[in-house]
Amino acid sequence: MDEQLKSFSRRDKLIPLCELNRNDLDYVFETASVWPLKPHTLVSPEQESIFYLLEGNISLLSGGFVVESFTHTEHRGLLPLFDELKEEDSALFTSHGVILEIERALFEGLYSQRQARDRDLDEERLVSEEQQLYEQLQQAYKDEQLQLPVLPEAALKIRQLINEADVGSSEIIQIVQTDPVLSARLIKVVNSPLYGTWREIKTVRDAVRRLGLETTRNLSFGLSVSELFHARSSLVKQLIEQIYEESIQVSALAYVITQNQAKHLDPEQALLAGLLSNLGVIPILKYIDERPGVVSNVDSIKKSLNNLREPISRLLFDRWNFDAEFLSVVEHSNQWHRDTGQPADYVDIIIASKLLFMEKSGQLDESIVIHQLPIANKLDLYRIDDYGYDFLDQVEQEVADMQQTLRT
């Protein structure tokens, strides 16, 4: 490794280099170049190289105009000097400085190998307690002893009826009225600021007519989901409450993002997708809740949830005859770099909602920079030409209103 490079304490934190294992990272550094540069030196992007700022102050230019300035001590200094998603054509040193140049093909090759190794590890992760738990869950399902969540009859009937061609609002109103809790929640929702009702609505009949059949279907299902998140043992109860709170916040964000940034999609469908994305953990937690000794610690439970959420969700959605679109959300909504090249879909909405929730709650890894991800550009969550713009600030009240609605 270059002796000068060894003196830079932040070299091991460079993103995404830091995701490589120690041996691969050392190999990248062995083949890298370190360039001391004088003030007013211009650096241009190169297809074959990735540059990092190790020391100094620098300004990024596009068409001769400064678009960003930073120093090596800032978080931005941990990222590649040039962002492939932007149109920066050069970088100007405004002080003495040092840059690191690494071979792009070498890094991408090592990074691809690391991802392949990670996938192999994921496949091997279902061992010991986790493997045993999965086999027990599978057997319980085959023996019809696995307690899959059962939603209130009214919500299920509404979902089934609305798919029929000749259904009208009167049939839906009759079903809603059989469930006092659902009736009260729908009336409260329709009177919330989210739906801009100009006069107070007091009856189920007026609420359903104001919302429309599709919205009533999705909201009825979504508002009923909260009844599924409960447990007896303190450990599982704490986990299930955390998961429910995350579901509430992600779903509220999904609704508001769709309403404002993806008008070709249905906000209530996005809301439901957010609520259902974690529903596959409910049978797992209930199984553990009833058998305290089956998993010995919180870490094993969390690993089990991560590994079993998708297959158990598949069982659950099959039981409910849900669209494959909802399972797609479960399967792909943790793929932060997802880019289909198509307009935003519900998976994209949930990805964005999860990222914004994690950022707001301080759970986002510093290696993930939301504004550099494809989803941020697709949904216009940040604006390069408006430095003070923050999507979450703009919709804070809308998100709070929907969260309050879901908690009722």
C-alpha positions in Angstrom: 0.0 0.0 0.0 1.2 3.5 -0.8 2.9 5.0 2.3 1.0 8.2 1.9 -2.3 6.4 1.6 -1.6 4.7 5.0 -1.7 8.1 6.7 -5.3 8.8 5.8 -7.4 7.5 8.6 -10.7 7.7 6.7 -9.5 5.5 3.8 -11.2 2.4 5.3 -14.6 4.3 5.5 -14.8 5.2 1.8 -18.2 4.2 0.3 -18.8 1.7 -1.2 -15.2 0.5 -0.9 -15.8 -0.2 2.8 -18.2 -3.0 1.8 -15.3 -5.2 0.6 -13.6 -7.6 3.0 -10.2 -6.7 4.4 -8.1 -8.6 1.9 -10.0 -7.3 -1.1 -9.8 -3.7 0.2 -6.1 -4.0 0.8 -5.7 -5.3 -2.8 -7.6 -2.4 -4.2 -5.4 0.0 -2.2 -2.2 -1.8 -3.4 -3.1 -1.1 -7.0 -4.5 2.4 -6.3 -2.8 5.8 -7.1 -2.5 8.8 -4.8 -2.2 12.2 -6.4 -1.2 15.4 -4.4 -2.6 18.4 -6.2 -2.2 22.2 -6.0 -5.0 24.8 -5.7 -6.9 25.5 -9.0 -6.1 22.1 -10.4 -9.0 20.6 -12.5 -9.8 16.9 -12.3 -12.1 15.3 -14.9 -14.1 12.1 -14.5 -12.8 9.0 -16.3 -14.8 5.9 -17.2 -12.0 3.6 -16.1 -11.4 5.2 -12.7 -13.2 6.0 -9.4 -11.8 9.1 -7.6 -12.0 10.0 -3.9 -11.1 13.2 -2.1 -8.6 12.3 0.6 -7.6 15.8 1.6 -8.5 19.4 0.8 -11.4 21.5 -0.4 -13.0 21.0 -3.8 -15.9 22.3 -5.9 -17.7 20.2 -8.5 -18.5 21.9 -11.8 -21.1 21.4 -14.5 -20.9 23.6 -17.6 -18.6 25.9 -15.8 -20.9 26.5 -12.8 -20.3 25.2 -9.2 -22.9 22.6 -8.3 -21.4 21.4 -5.0 -18.5 22.2 -2.7 -17.2 20.1 0.2 -14.0 19.2 2.1 -12.5 15.8 2.9 -13.8 16.0 6.5 -17.5 15.9 5.5 -19.6 12.8 4.9 -19.6 13.8 1.2 -15.9 13.2 1.2 -16.5 9.5 1.8 -18.3 9.1 -1.5 -16.8 8.9 -5.0 -15.8 12.3 -6.2 -18.1 12.1 -9.3 -21.7 11.0 -9.1 -22.7 9.0 -12.2 -26.3 10.1 -11.9 -25.3 13.8 -12.1 -23.8 15.8 -15.0 -20.6 17.0 -13.2 -17.8 17.5 -15.8 -14.9 18.5 -13.6 -13.7 19.1 -10.1 -11.7 22.2 -9.0 -9.4 22.2 -6.0 -9.7 25.3 -4.0 -6.8 24.3 -1.7 -3.9 22.0 -1.7 -5.3 18.5 -1.8 -5.0 14.8 -2.4 -7.1 12.4 -4.4 -7.2 8.6 -4.6 -7.7 6.9 -7.9 -8.8 3.3 -8.1 -9.4 1.0 -11.0 -13.2 0.8 -11.6 -13.2 -2.7 -13.2 -11.1 -4.1 -10.3 -13.5 -2.7 -7.7 -16.7 -3.8 -9.5 -15.3 -7.3 -10.0 -14.4 -7.7 -6.3 -17.8 -6.2 -5.3 -19.7 -8.6 -7.5 -17.8 -11.5 -5.9 -18.6 -10.2 -2.5 -22.3 -10.0 -3.4 -22.2 -13.6 -4.7 -20.6 -14.7 -1.4 -23.2 -12.9 0.6 -25.9 -14.7 -1.4 -24.3 -18.0 -0.6 -24.1 -17.0 3.1 -27.8 -16.1 3.0 -28.7 -19.5 1.7 -26.6 -21.1 4.5 -28.0 -18.9 7.2 -31.1 -21.1 7.8 -29.2 -23.4 10.2 -29.6 -24.7 13.8 -32.5 -22.9 15.5 -33.6 -21.1 12.3 -33.7 -24.2 10.2 -35.5 -26.0 13.0 -38.0 -23.2 13.3 -38.7 -23.1 9.6 -39.2 -26.9 9.4 -41.6 -26.7 12.4 -43.5 -23.8 10.7 -43.8 -25.7 7.4 -45.0 -28.9 9.2 -47.5 -26.9 11.3 -48.8 -25.4 8.0 -49.1 -28.8 6.4 -50.9 -30.1 9.5 -53.2 -27.0 9.4 -51.9 -26.0 12.8 -50.1 -22.9 11.8 -52.2 -19.9 12.8 -52.2 -17.6 9.8 -53.7 -14.2 10.6 -57.5 -14.1 10.3 -58.9 -10.7 9.3 -62.4 -9.5 10.4 -65.0 -11.0 8.2 -66.3 -7.7 7.0 -62.9 -6.7 5.5 -62.6 -10.0 3.7 -66.1 -9.9 2.3 -65.6 -6.4 1.0 -62.5 -7.4 -0.8 -64.2 -10.4 -2.4 -67.4 -8.6 -3.4 -65.8 -5.6 -5.0 -64.2 -7.9 -7.6 -67.6 -8.8 -8.8 -68.9 -6.9 -11.8 -72.4 -6.1 -10.5 -71.6 -5.1 -6.9 -72.9 -1.7 -5.8 -72.3 0.6 -2.9 -75.5 -0.6 -1.0 -74.0 -4.2 -0.6 -70.7 -2.7 0.7 -72.5 -0.4 3.1 -74.4 -3.3 4.5 -71.2 -5.3 5.2 -69.4 -2.3 6.8 -72.3 -1.7 9.1 -71.9 -5.3 10.5 -68.6 -4.2 12.0 -69.0 -1.3 14.4 -65.2 -0.8 14.8 -64.6 -0.7 11.0 -67.6 1.6 10.6 -66.2 4.1 13.2 -62.8 4.0 11.6 -64.0 4.7 8.1 -66.1 7.6 9.2 -63.1 9.0 11.1 -60.9 8.6 8.0 -63.3 10.3 5.6 -63.6 13.3 8.0 -59.8 13.6 8.3 -57.9 16.4 6.4 -56.6 13.7 4.0 -59.9 13.6 2.2 -60.9 17.3 2.3 -64.5 16.7 3.2 -66.3 20.0 3.2 -69.1 18.8 5.6 -69.0 16.4 8.4 -69.9 12.9 7.5 -71.7 10.9 10.2 -73.0 7.7 8.5 -71.4 4.7 6.9 -73.6 5.3 3.8 -72.1 8.7 3.2 -68.6 7.6 4.1 -68.6 4.8 1.5 -70.1 7.0 -1.2 -67.6 9.7 -0.5 -64.6 7.3 -0.6 -65.7 5.1 -3.5 -65.7 1.3 -3.6 -62.0 0.8 -4.4 -60.8 3.1 -1.6 -63.3 1.6 0.8 -61.9 -1.9 -0.1 -58.3 -1.0 0.5 -59.0 1.1 3.6 -61.2 -1.5 5.2 -58.4 -4.1 4.8 -55.7 -1.7 5.9 -57.6 -0.5 9.0 -58.2 -4.0 10.0 -54.6 -5.1 9.9 -53.9 -3.4 13.3 -55.9 -6.1 15.0 -53.4 -8.7 14.0 -50.4 -7.2 15.9 -50.6 -8.5 19.4 -48.8 -11.1 21.6 -48.6 -12.4 25.2 -44.9 -12.8 26.1 -43.0 -9.6 26.8 -40.2 -10.3 24.3 -42.5 -11.1 21.4 -44.8 -8.3 22.4 -42.0 -5.8 22.2 -40.9 -7.0 18.8 -44.4 -7.0 17.4 -45.1 -3.5 18.6 -41.9 -2.3 17.0 -42.9 -3.9 13.7 -46.3 -2.5 13.9 -45.0 1.0 14.5 -42.7 0.7 11.5 -45.6 -0.5 9.4 -47.7 2.5 10.4 -44.9 5.0 9.5 -43.9 3.2 6.3 -47.6 2.9 5.2 -48.3 6.6 5.9 -45.2 7.6 3.9 -46.3 5.3 1.1 -49.7 6.9 0.9 -48.3 10.5 0.9 -45.5 9.7 -1.6 -48.0 8.1 -4.0 -50.5 10.9 -3.6 -47.9 13.6 -4.4 -45.2 12.0 -6.5 -46.8 9.0 -8.3 -50.2 10.1 -9.4 -50.5 7.1 -11.8 -50.8 4.8 -8.7 -53.5 4.4 -6.1 -52.5 5.9 -2.7 -54.8 3.5 -0.8 -53.2 0.5 -2.6 -49.8 1.9 -1.6 -50.9 2.2 2.0 -52.1 -1.4 2.0 -48.9 -2.6 0.4 -47.0 -0.9 3.3 -49.1 -2.6 5.9 -48.9 -6.0 4.3 -45.2 -5.9 3.7 -44.4 -7.0 7.3 -47.5 -9.2 7.8 -45.5 -12.4 7.0 -43.8 -12.1 10.4 -47.0 -12.4 12.3 -47.4 -16.2 12.1 -43.8 -16.6 13.0 -44.0 -14.4 16.1 -47.3 -16.0 17.2 -45.7 -19.5 16.8 -42.7 -18.3 19.0 -45.0 -16.6 21.4 -46.8 -19.9 22.1 -43.5 -21.8 22.4 -41.1 -19.7 24.4 -38.3 -22.2 24.2 -38.2 -22.7 20.4 -35.8 -19.7 19.9 -33.3 -18.8 22.6 -32.6 -15.1 22.0 -33.6 -11.9 20.2 -30.9 -12.2 17.6 -32.2 -15.6 16.5 -35.7 -14.3 16.4 -34.7 -11.4 14.2 -32.7 -13.6 11.9 -35.6 -16.0 11.6 -37.9 -13.1 10.7 -35.6 -11.9 8.0 -35.2 -15.4 6.5 -38.8 -16.7 6.9 -40.8 -13.5 6.2 -40.9 -14.1 2.4 -41.9 -17.8 2.4 -44.5 -17.3 5.1 -45.9 -14.3 3.3 -46.3 -16.5 0.3 -48.4 -19.0 2.3 -50.4 -16.1 3.8 -51.1 -14.4 0.5 -52.1 -17.7 -1.1 -54.6 -18.3 1.7 -56.1 -14.8 1.1 -56.0 -15.1 -2.7 -54.0 -11.8 -2.9 -52.5 -10.4 -6.1 -48.9 -11.3 -6.9 -48.1 -7.6 -6.7 -48.3 -7.7 -2.9 -45.8 -10.6 -2.8 -43.5 -8.7 -5.1 -43.4 -5.9 -2.6 -42.3 -8.4 0.1 -39.7 -9.9 -2.2 -38.1 -6.8 -3.5 -38.8 -3.9 -1.2 -35.3 -4.2 0.5 -33.5 -3.8 -2.8 -32.4 -0.2 -2.3 -30.7 0.1 -5.7 -33.6 -1.4 -7.7 -34.2 0.3 -11.0 -36.6 -1.3 -13.5 -36.3 1.6 -16.0 -40.1 1.9 -15.9 -42.3 4.4 -14.1 -42.6 3.9 -10.3 -44.6 0.9 -9.1 -45.7 -0.1 -5.6 -42.4 -1.8 -4.9 -40.6 1.5 -5.6 -43.0 3.3 -3.3 -42.3 1.0 -0.4 -38.6 1.1 -1.0 -38.7 4.9 -0.8 -40.9 4.8 2.2 -38.7 2.4 4.1 -35.6 4.5 3.3 -37.2 7.7 4.4 -38.4 6.0 7.6 -35.0 4.6 8.4 -33.4 8.0 7.7 -35.9 9.8 9.9 -35.5 7.3 12.8 -31.7 7.2 12.6 -31.6 3.6 11.4 -30.1 4.3 7.9 -26.5 3.0 7.4 -24.2 5.8 6.4 -23.2 3.9 3.3 -26.7 4.4 1.9 -27.1 7.9 0.4 -30.8 8.2 -0.6 -30.4 11.1 -3.0 -27.9 9.0 -5.1 -30.3 6.0 -5.4 -32.4 5.5 -8.6 -35.6 5.7 -6.5 -34.9 9.3 -5.4 -34.7 10.5 -8.9 -37.7 8.5 -10.1 -39.9 9.9 -7.4 -38.3 13.4 -7.3 -37.6 13.2 -3.6 -34.7 15.6 -3.9 -34.0 18.6 -6.2 -30.5 19.4 -7.2 -31.4 22.9 -8.3 -33.2 23.7 -5.0 -30.7 23.1 -2.1 -33.3 23.8 0.6 -35.9 21.4 -0.7 -36.8 18.5 1.5 -39.7 16.3 0.5 -40.4 15.1 4.1 -40.6 18.8 5.3 -43.1 19.5 2.6 -45.5 16.6 3.5 -44.9 16.4 7.3 -48.5 17.2 8.2 -50.0 14.8 5.6 -47.8 12.0 7.0 -48.8 12.8 10.6 -52.5 12.9 9.6 -52.3 9.4 8.0 -50.3 8.0 10.9 -52.9 9.3 13.3 -55.7 7.8 11.2 -54.0 4.3 11.1 -53.6 4.4 14.9 -57.3 5.0 15.6 
